[in-house]
Amino acid sequence: MRIKRIALQNFRNIEQLELRPGEGINLIHGENAQGKTNLIEAVWLFSGMKSFRGARESEMVRFGQENARLTVEFFSEGRDQSASLTLGGKRGVWVNEIKRDAVSDLCGVLPAVVFSPVHLSLVKDGPSERRRFLDTAIGQLLPSYNSALSYYQKALFQRNALLRDVQYHSELLDTLEIWDQNLVRAGAQVMLLRQRYIARIGQAAKEVYEGISKGREEMNVFYQCSVEGYDPDWDLPKLRGELEKALRAHRAEDIRQGVTSVGIHRDDLAITLGGLSARLYGSQGQQRSCVLALKLAECGIIEESMGKVPVILLDDVMSELDHSRRDYLLNRIGERQVFITCCEEDIFHVLQSGRSFLIENGAIKGGEA
Ligand SMILES: Nc1ncnc2c1ncn2[C@@H]1O[C@H](COP(=O)(O)OP(=O)(O)OP(=O)(O)O)[C@@H](O)[C@H]1O
């Protein structure tokens, strides 16, 4: 899959922009606050997901304007296609000029993987960021994961409410058993799918990281399941049995505290470099490389599972990466179409092939637009 043309109107600081990217690497460079991230964000919206900056639609429309209009022309599934989005007052989504109901209808049309500084929270922050990463990545591939997760979350909400009541109404203990069974059924399913996905992405990320770091240190990713004694070889019946046992073992404590202390909502993804926690001991460059490895590994899995090559969007990824890591990124990430933003021009000498574009005040001013 390859984007052939991007046209933007009244999107953030971009009044009017047209770009014809190349098939491989496309470097978007310029000074701070010129519109580099805005361009990446605009392309990302075609993945059918929300802004990776957490922006509301209205915030993305150029100040003083009513609507933003975004169009991409791309080659996919053996033919030229197009997609358009109107944000703001008159919202709309079109694929090949046919109107669709919602932005989420774009899911799978133009798959993309994005890395931006906000994604560093994947390594730096607490477990909820990593669970969000897993849930989004697995959910994109398997709708059954989303159903099990949402069933679990509803059951968890009910169980927590009940735990608080049971303190005063012991006759409700029987009802607790029902919610436990619901949690076990959905929870074990989610655990199994997380286990499989982590084994897959862990192996792929390890290989990418080896390339990025020239084998200087080894990256490993493990499933930190909240159930005590967890073993990655557990099958579905075993996962069910162990989760049930854990819920029972924690029941008294849960009633005292009024919350469920074990289950998939307490899982984590451990990321290590040379056996040490990347969060606690990794340098800025190493942490950046870890997230990048995970993102590129995710990209490979989407490719295998969906049969479509995602577009890679790398926003401000170059800072804090040394020469050899930049070289790997610019020249060795394969045949995919990549958009990379950066401030410094001096990285261009590393680029062996590809195109570069200068962006100034929301407009393409130089390069091969
Ligand atoms: N809705 C909007 N309307 C007009 N301008 C906006 C809107 N939203 C954001 N901007 C402006 O867009 C400008 C460029 O933002 P962007 O994040 O793309 O910068 P950048 O080139 O990636 O910079 P940096 O290198 O600092 O990351 C900012 O100055 C911001 O104020």
The ligand as an SDF file (V2000), in Angstrom:
LIG
                    3D

 31 33  0  0  0  0  0  0  0  0999 V2000
   -6.4330   24.4610   15.0460 N   0  0  0  0  0  0  0  0  0  0  0  0
   -5.3170   25.1330   14.7620 C   0  0  0  0  0  0  0  0  0  0  0  0
   -5.3320   26.2100   13.9480 N   0  0  0  0  0  0  0  0  0  0  0  0
   -4.2160   26.8870   13.6220 C   0  0  0  0  0  0  0  0  0  0  0  0
   -2.9880   26.5460   14.0840 N   0  0  0  0  0  0  0  0  0  0  0  0
   -2.9130   25.4820   14.8940 C   0  0  0  0  0  0  0  0  0  0  0  0
   -4.0600   24.7190   15.2770 C   0  0  0  0  0  0  0  0  0  0  0  0
   -3.6560   23.7060   16.0780 N   0  0  0  0  0  0  0  0  0  0  0  0
   -2.3290   23.8360   16.2070 C   0  0  0  0  0  0  0  0  0  0  0  0
   -1.8690   24.8880   15.5020 N   0  0  0  0  0  0  0  0  0  0  0  0
   -0.4850   25.3710   15.3730 C   0  0  0  0  0  0  0  0  0  0  0  0
    0.2460   24.5110   14.5130 O   0  0  0  0  0  0  0  0  0  0  0  0
    1.6260   24.8300   14.7250 C   0  0  0  0  0  0  0  0  0  0  0  0
    2.5050   23.7010   14.2760 C   0  0  0  0  0  0  0  0  0  0  0  0
    2.3230   22.5720   15.0820 O   0  0  0  0  0  0  0  0  0  0  0  0
    3.1140   21.1910   14.8930 P   0  0  0  0  0  0  0  0  0  0  0  0
    2.8150   20.4090   16.1140 O   0  0  0  0  0  0  0  0  0  0  0  0
    2.7980   20.5520   13.6020 O   0  0  0  0  0  0  0  0  0  0  0  0
    4.6400   21.6840   14.8840 O   0  0  0  0  0  0  0  0  0  0  0  0
    5.9620   20.9000   14.4620 P   0  0  0  0  0  0  0  0  0  0  0  0
    6.4200   21.4170   13.1540 O   0  0  0  0  0  0  0  0  0  0  0  0
    5.7630   19.4230   14.5810 O   0  0  0  0  0  0  0  0  0  0  0  0
    6.9430   21.4290   15.5950 O   0  0  0  0  0  0  0  0  0  0  0  0
    8.0180   20.7240   16.5630 P   0  0  0  0  0  0  0  0  0  0  0  0
    9.2560   20.5420   15.7610 O   0  0  0  0  0  0  0  0  0  0  0  0
    8.1870   21.7710   17.6130 O   0  0  0  0  0  0  0  0  0  0  0  0
    7.4250   19.4610   17.0920 O   0  0  0  0  0  0  0  0  0  0  0  0
    1.7280   25.2350   16.1930 C   0  0  0  0  0  0  0  0  0  0  0  0
    2.3220   26.5140   16.2840 O   0  0  0  0  0  0  0  0  0  0  0  0
    0.2890   25.3060   16.6660 C   0  0  0  0  0  0  0  0  0  0  0  0
    0.0170   26.4510   17.4350 O   0  0  0  0  0  0  0  0  0  0  0  0
  1  2  1  0
  2  3  1  0
  2  7  2  0
  3  4  2  0
  4  5  1  0
  5  6  2  0
  6  7  1  0
  6 10  1  0
  7  8  1  0
  8  9  2  0
  9 10  1  0
 10 11  1  0
 11 12  1  0
 11 30  1  0
 12 13  1  0
 13 14  1  0
 13 28  1  0
 14 15  1  0
 15 16  1  0
 16 17  2  0
 16 18  1  0
 16 19  1  0
 19 20  1  0
 20 21  2  0
 20 22  1  0
 20 23  1  0
 23 24  1  0
 24 25  2  0
 24 26  1  0
 24 27  1  0
 28 29  1  0
 28 30  1  0
 30 31  1  0
M  END
$$$$
